[in-house]
Amino acid sequence: MNEALLPPPVPLVTAVAGAPEALLLFAVATPLLAALALLVPALRAHVPRLLVFAPLPALVAAVAVPRGLSVLVAPYPFRLTLALDGPGALLLGGAALLWIAAGAYACAYLRKDKARGAFAAWWALTMAGSFAVFLVADVASFYLAYALVSFAAFGLVTNDDTAAARRAGSLYLALTVLGEAFLIAAFVMLASGASEANPLIRDAVAALPASPWKTPILLLLLAGFTLKMGLFPLHVWMPLAHSVAPVPGSAALSGVVVKAGVIGLMRFLPEGIALPGWGEALTAAGLFTAFYGVAIGVTQTHPKRALAYSTVSQMGVVAAVIGAALAAGVPGAFPIAAVYAVNHMLLKGAMFLAAGLAMAAAPAQARRVALLAGLLGLSLAGLPFTGGALAKYAIKLVVPDGLAGMLLTLSAAGSALLMARYALLVAASGKDEQSPPAGLLLPTLALAALALAGPFVLFGTVTGLPLAAAVSADALAKGAWPIALGLGIAVLLAWRRWPLPEVPAGDILMAARPLLAGGQAVMGLAVATDAQLRRWPVAAVALMGVAAVLAAVAAAATLP
């Protein structure tokens, strides 16, 4: 891998001394200030519209701030440090674009929603957390940023306040707490090996390979971050959350929130240092998740649920790429994984907005939206001459040929099949006889254009290769046959009127419901027994019985 891909080391800046440093601070502070403005009654009605502009400092920072720049925001012992490296800049810029487009969409989508003020508050807090998690450089601040984006997203899931939304929110919250527990345990053990109470992430990770706690730390890190990414078997929150969240909320959840897990793996796993067993395990888990997401996704009958399982599958691909880099100790692999994650971020955000657009349109218009949705989906799968094909080509530089490489290629065929299913569901989702408002159409088209063009802008900078390498005859042939295979299977299933029975959203969780019901019955019996034993007559009889047994034992002990 090209050593030039690694960001050059830059000394820490210890104060906000100029415009670049201020941009890093404003990237996080602007959405936080917007959330605080909602507490002012005179401003509350205007803040939701202003949230469209809140991501602008983050976007400018991603483009203009030099890579490697750091700023110490709070002094020791707090040591809140912001820094921008290559992967962080890519994800920060992509997230800012998605927040802008989805924010404009949300203004029109929720204009008649009585809960739009509360949604705006959760939206602003989730945005602030997502920007912070891409920028913070010390262990304690990363945990705070990760907690903010994780817990604030709960409000996006439960906005509709239906029974289904509350159930999905409860599951999301329970798994979020579990993931936070994994991570705080890992971070405490990481910090215990450092000379400072709150070390920089890079210093803590540098000491990880020699740590006596390396095995539990790595196990906890992988469990915590892959839970947020939605890897099997802890993916169950994602399809349930997308089933109930508003469309712009789903775009943020799938596009941005899950990337907190991606940046976590990049920050806390040592790049360029081989950890073969751990890397191979992560690759295997990622590849299994990639195929599992497709297998369940193609049975879905709602476009948002199909997209949710597509995100499960794509996060499996990202995990496999990071795992392959970790297994071989490949330097410079994380920026490539970040490009793939940004490609997914923008495409998936645009596809959720397109699904919402079709559901607000007449049937004929929904079919036209499905054409755009299909193009976006096939780009995600790696259709030649699209930005997605460049992203697929880039990750092949990290994943070696062989079994892992072949499975990664076959996963593209699965993605093409799932995206064909998604496009068919979009085409059939039109219900309203009126045209959708321009407030839904324009953000969808803008984000779709950015998603399709983004990898063309980033490919050469990140890989160090000319664009011609990805459009050579050999590259096109290798990229075309998985798409053809996936589309061929989709045509066959469509001809058979898609005979696959729908797997309920939550899949393994739904399959485990009988076990859960049995566990609840046992717990109920235990509670009822305890309640009976607490009654005085029962307790008195039990006490007399115990006394009789003790007397019999004592008497037996006295016998010769």
N, C-alpha and C positions, 0 to 999 in steps of 0.2 A: 504494500500500500504506500502511496506517495507520502513522504514525511512532511511535504508542504501543507498537507491537509491539517496538521496539528497547529492549533493557535499558538503564536509566539508568547512566551512568558512576559508579562508586563508587571512592574512593581505596583503594589497597592497604593491607591490614593487614600489619604486619611481624612479628607474633608470634602464637602461639596464645593469644589473650587471653580467650576466652569460649566458651560452649557452641556457637554456630554454627560458629566456626572449628574447634573440636575435632571436630565432627561430620564436617567435610570430611576431616580426618585419619583419624578412626576408620573412615570408609567404606572407605578403602583398607587401613588397617592390620589390621582385624579378620580378613578372609580370609587375609592374610599370616601373622598369628599362628596361625590355624587350621592352615595348612600347616606351620608350624614345630612345632606341637604333635604332628603325626604322627611326629616324630622321637623323641618320648618314649614308650617302650614301654608305660608305664602308662596313657597317654592314647589310644593308637592305636586301640583298639577303639571308643572313644566319639566320636571326632572326626567320622566320617561323619554321625552323627545330628545333631551340633551344627552342621554346616555349613548346616542349614536356617535357622539363626538368624543366620549370618554376614552376610547382606545387610541386616539391619534398620537398622544405622547409615546405610547408603547410602539406604535408603528414607526414613528420617526426614530426612536431609539434603536430599533432593530436594524434600520437602514444606515443611520448616521454615526452611531457610537462605535469607536474602534474596538475590535475584538480583544479581549484580555483586560479591558479597563475595569477597575474595581473602585468602589467607594465605601468608606466606613461611615454609616449613617448614625449609629449609636456607639458610644465608646465602651470600653471594658467596664464591667463584666458582661454587659449585654451583647456587645459586638455584632450588631446587625450590619451585615455586609452584603452589598449588591455587586454583582459582577456579570459581565456579558462575554460568553464564549461562543464558538461556532454553532453547536447544537442549540444552545439557548436562544441565540439570535434568530435562527431559522424558525423555531417553534413560537417565539414571541411575535415575530412578524406575521406568521400564518394565523396565529390566534387573534391578533389585532384585526386582521382583515375579516375573519369570520365574525368577530364580535360586532364590527361595524355593520356588515350586511345583515346579520341576524337581528341586530338591534333595530335597524330600519324596518325590517320585516315585522318585528314584534310590535312596533308602534301601530301598524295597520291591523295586525292579527288580533291584538288585545284591546283595540280602541273601545269596545263596548263591554269589556270584562270588568266587573266591579272590583275584582282583586288585582287590578293592574298595578296599583301602588305597591302592594306587598310583593308582587312579582318583580317590579323594578328594583326593590331593595335587595331581594335575593340575587337578582341578575347582576347588580353592581358589586355585591360582595363576592360572588363567584368569579366575576371578571377580575377583581383585584387579586384574589387568591391565585387565579391561573397565571396572571402576569408575574406575581411574586415568586411562584414556584419555579419559573424559568430563570429568575434573576438572583435569588438569594444564594450566598456562597458559604454560609456557616451552618453548622448542624442544627442548632436550636431554631434559627430563623426558618430553615427549610421545613422543620416540623410544624411550625406555626403557619407557614404559608400553605403547606399541604393540608393541614387541618381546616384552614379557612375555605379553600376551594372544595374540599370534600363535604364539609357540613353545610356550607351555604347552598350547594347544589340540591340539598334536600328540599328546599323551597321551590325549586324548578320542577321537581318530580310531583310534589303534592299540591300544586297551584289550584287544580280543579276541585279539590276537597271532596271528592267522591269516595265511596267505600273502597273502590279499587285503587284509587290514588293513595289513600291512607295505608292500605296493605303494602303497596309497592314501596311507599316511603318508609314504612317501618322496616321492611327487609333491607332496603338500601342503608338505612341508618344503622341497623344491627351489624351489617357487614362492614360498614365504614368504621364503626367502633372497633371491630375485630382487627381490621387492617391497621388502625392507629395503634392498637396494643402491640401488634407485631413490630411496628416500626419504632415505637418509643423504646421497646426493649433492645432492639438492635442499635439504636442511636446511643443509648446509655452505655452499652458495651463498647461501642466504637470510641466514645469520648473517654472511657476509662483508660484507654491506652495512650491518650494524648497528654501533653504537659499542661494543657489549658482546659478549663471547664467547658468552654464552648469553642472547639477548634474549627478552623476552616474545613470544609468538606474535603478539599484536595489533600490536606494534611492527614486527616483521619483515614482516608482511603489509601494513602501511601503506606500507612502502617498496617493496613488490614492483612496483607499476605503473611506477615510475620506474627500476627496476633494469636495468642493461645485460644482466643474465642472465635477464631475464623469460621469454623463450621457452624456454630449457632448463629453468628451474625449473618452469614450468607443465607442461611435457611430462612431467617426472619425477614431479611430484606427482600428476598424473592417472593415470599408469601405475601408480604404487605403490598409490594408494588404490582405484582401480577394480579392481585385481587382488584386493584383499581383499574387495571387494563382489561379485566374481564376474561382472564384465561380460565379454562376448564379446571376444576369444577366450580370455581367461585365466580362464574360469569352470570349466575342466575338473576342478579339484580338488574342487569342491563335490559333484556327484553321486557321485563315487567315494568321498569321505569319508563321505557319508550312507549309502552302501550297507553300510558296515562298522561304523560307530560305534554304541554302545549308544543306545537311544532317548533317554534324557535328555541324552546327549552331543550327539545331533543337534539336539535342541531348543535347546541352548546355542549350538552352531555357527551354526545358521540364524537364531536369534533375536537373539543378542548379538554373537558374534564378527565377523560381517560388518558390524555397525554401527560397528566401529572404522574401517572405510573411509569410512562416511558422515560420522562426526564429523570425520574427517581433512579431507574436502572442505570441510566447513563452517568448520573452524578456519583452513585455509590458503588458501582462495580469498577474495578481497575481496568482501564483501557490500555491495551498493549502488553498486558501481563497474562500469560496463559493459565487458566484454571480449568483443565480439560473436563474433569468429571462434572463440575457445575455447569460449564458451558454446554456440554452435550445434553445434560438433563433439561436445561432451559430450552435448547433447540427442539428436543423431543416433545416437551410440553407445548411449545409454540406450534409445531407442525400438527400435532394431534388436535389442538384447538382450531387451527385453520380449517381442517377438514370437518371437524365436528360442527363448527358454525355454519358451514355450507349445508351439511346434511340436515340439520334442523331448520335452517332458514328457508330451504326450498319448499318446505311443507306449509309455510305461513300463508295466511289469506289476507293480511293487511300489510300495506307497503312499509309502514313504520316498523313493524316487527321484523319484516324481512331485512330492513336496513340495520336493525339492532343486531341480528345474528351475523350480518355481514361485518359489522364492527368487531364482534367477537372473533370472527375469522381473520380479519386484517390485523388485529392486535396480536393474534397468534403468529402471523408472518413477521411482524416487527420483533416479537420476542425471539423467534427463530434466528433472525439476523443478528441480534445482540448476542444470543447464545453462541452462534458460530464464531463471532468475533472473540468472545470470551474463551471459547475452547482452544482457539489457535493463537490467542494473544495478538490479534491483528490490530496494528495502530491505525488511527484515522478512520475507523469503521463507524464510530458514533455519528459523525456528521452525515454519513450516507444513510444510516438508519433514521436520522432526523429528517432528511429530505423525503424519505418514504412516508414518514409520519405526517409531515406537512401536506404531502400530496393527498393522503387519506383525509386529513383534517378539512381541507377546502372542498374536495369532492363530496365527502359525506355530508358536510354542512349544506352544500348546494342541493344534494339529493333529498335531504329532509325538507328543505324549503320547497323544492319542486313537488314533493308529495303533498304538502299542505296546499300548494297552489292548485293542484289538480283536484283535491277534495273540495275546494271552494269554487270550482268551475263547472260549466256545463259538460255533458259527456263528450261532445265533439271537441271542445277545448282541452279536456283532459287527455284525449288521445294525442293531441299535438304536444302537450307537455310531456307525454310519455316518450316522444322522440328525443327530446332533450335529456330526459331521465335516462334513457337507454344509452345515449352517447356518454354521459357522465359515468354510468355504471361500467361500460366497456372500457373506458379510460382507466378506471380503477383496476380492472382485470388485466390491463396491459395491452390494449388494442394498438397495433402498430400505427405510427405517426401521431399518437396522442402523447400528452405529458405523462400519463400513467405508464406508457411503454418505457419512457426514459427512467422513471422511478424503478420499474422492474429490472431494467438493465443495470442500474446502479447497484442494487442489492446483490446481484449476481457476482459483483466484484468481491463481496465479503463471504458469501456462502460457497463453499467449494463444490466442485463437481463430485458426483457420486450419489449416494442415496439421498442425502439432505437436499442437494441441488435438484435432483429429479422430483422429489416430493414437493419442493417449492414451485417448480414449473407446473406440476399437476394441480397445485392449489390455485393457479391462475385459471385453469379450466373450470374448477369449481366456482371460482368467483364469477366467471362469465355466465355460468348456468344460473347462479343466484341473482345476478344483476338482470338477466333476461326475465326471471320470475318477478323481480321488483318492477321492471318496466311494464309488464303485463298487468300487474296489480294497480299501478298508477293509471294506466289506460282505462281500467274499469272502475276507477274511484270517483269519477265525476258525478255529482248529484244536483248541484245548484243550476238553475236555468239562467242565472245572470253571470256576466263576466266577472272574474275576480278583480278586486281593486288594484290599481296601479301600485299601491304600497306593498303588495305582495309580489307582483310581477317584476318590478325593476330590481329589487335586491336579489331575487333569484337569478335573473339573467347576469347581473354584475358579478355575483359570486361564482356562477358557472364559468364565466369568461376567465376570471382569475384562476380558478381551479384548473382549467384546461391549459392555460398559458404558463402557470407557475413553474413547473419542472423545466421548461425550456430556458427560463431565466437562471435557474439554480444549477443545472446539470454540470456545466463546464467548471463553474467556480468550485463546486464541492468535489467532483471526481478528478479534476485536472485533465479530463479527456475532451477531445473535440466532439461536437455534436454529431459529426459524421460517423463516429464509431457506433452510435446507437441506432443509426438508420442504414447500416451496411446490409448487404443482401443476406449475410449469415445471421445477423441480429434480427432482421425482419422475419426470416424463416423460423427462427427459434421462438419468436414472440407470437407468430401467427397461428401455429398449429394448436396451442392450448385454447386460444379463443375459438377457433373453428370447432374443436372438440366439445367445448362447453355449449356453444350455440347449437351444435348438432343434437346434443342430448336434450336441450331445451325445446327444439323443434319437435323432436319425437314425443316428449311429454305433453307439449301443447296439442299435438295431433291426437293424443290419447286423452285429451281434456284434463290433463294434470291429475292423474289418479292418486296422488300421494295424500294420505290422510294427514290432517294438521296435527302437529305436536303442540300441546299447549305451551304458551309462553312460560318460561321458567323450567321447562323440560324435566330435569332430574329432580327438581324440588317438587314438582307435581307428582312425579312417580313415587316420591318418598312420602306422600301424604298419608297412606295407610300406616306407615311406621310412626309418623308424627301423631296420628290419631291414637295409635296404641300407646305411645308414650304419654299423651295427654290423659288417657284413661287410667294408666298406672298412677300418674301424679294425682288425678282426682281421687282415686281410691286411697292413696296415702294421706291426702288432706282430710278426707272424710274419716279415716281411721284415727288420725290425730285429733280431730274434733270430738270424736266419741270418747277417746281416752282422756280428754281434758274435762269431761263431765265428772262431777264428784262421785256419783255411785259407781261408775265404771272404774274410776281410779281407785276407789276404796276396795272394790273386789280384787283388782289387779294387785294392790298392795298386800291384801290378805293372802293372795295366792303366792306371791314372792316370799312372804314371811313363812308360810307353810313349807315351801320347798327348802328354805334355809334351815328351818327346824328339823326337817327330815334328814338333811345332810349332816347337821350337827349330831343328831342322835345316832346316825350310822357310824360317825367317826368315833363314838364312844364304845361301840361294840368291840368285844375281844376278837 
